[in-house]
Amino acid sequence: MPHASATHRRHSLFRPLLLAVAGALVATATLTLPHLTPDASAATTLRGYADGRGVKIGAAVGDGPLTSDGSYASVLDREFNSVTAENAMKWDALEPSRGNYNWAAADRLVSHAAAHHQGVRGHTLVWYSQLPSWLKNGGFSASQLNTILKNHIDTTVGRYKGKIYAWDVVNEAFNEDGSMRGSLWQDKLGTGYIANALRWAHAADPAAKLYINDYNTEADNAKSDALYALAKQLLAQGVPLHGIGFQSHFTVGQVPSSMKANLKRFSDLGLEVSVTELDIRIPMPASSAELAQQSTDYKTATENCLGVPRCAGVTVWGVSDRYSWVPGTFSGYGAALPYTESYAAKPAYTGLSNGLNPNA
Ligand code: G3I
């Protein structure tokens, strides 16, 4: 009996410890379960389908909603396996005065993504727009600008080395007629700035896929022809160009019929292709017929990429209509994203999901 009571006492002493360990194991298993054995609901999220196909389904993320709107973050983390900073990695946001970087919002997104098993697309290193005034109005010579650009790329790509799987190195370099768009870079440095930017970015993070990104290049047209010619030339010169981003800011009912064939010709060069900024705007108020057409359009645009070899994935330019850039830019248009302002999944969500689901 004494023995029995000693054993009992020993058990009583260890019991809380054993319970705590068991509890921790259960909690860990519960937390990690969705990643180890995706259940039916995980498989039917957008990211569940995308993971199954080895592609990315991304969303552009604003720092404001990410830090202040729990519903936004929970939809983002449930549905998307990739994020793009909607604004936080643009030059004016990152380097508002020369050599003084403000990393806070970009860092927040990169660590949020790591915590939620999301990849990060970097957007964007060289663009004519969103330049800080010290740079735009600095009156710099060509050689000074080269140094400034190289420093910005070295610093930014270097900071996130290994954490960003693809960078939009050059954004919106062309006019609609296929000529090079006038910009601080083009005007002072000539088209050679593109090859230099790609080389500098590659040196700073050799594992990141480096993209040229543009809009109105989804169809076979003068602008995409010029982009195609430049891509071919850069590859022939051994420049580290790995992908082409097709922004895909569409109007309802107007996904270009040549989109898939156009993406395929870039893929046939050995390049990745990605839809990088998909949204489909509707004249407001949106009718149910327009919302149904938008659903079809989301499916078609998604399939146009995933149906092409080397499609790396699709990113939508926002999560919910609550924060879309569309109404502020296209007067009278809106409802461009897969979720309503109150986070109800729209028909567009189903279209996007069906575009990702190979069995739909
Ligand atoms: O951060 C300032 C804030 O300090 C200020 O108080 C406020 C007042 O207007 O402006 C804020 O900056 C705004 C920024 O978004 C962040 O909200 C800019 O004015 C506004 O112009 C900027 O718009 C962004 C736009 O690019 C220009 O950078 C949109 O959110 C963003 O969706 C849009 O994204 C672009 C892609 O980068 C490239 N392709 C086209 C796409 C849509 O235009």
Residues whose N, C-alpha, C, O or C-beta is under 5 A from the ligand:
A	BS01	G3I	E86 N87 Q130 W325
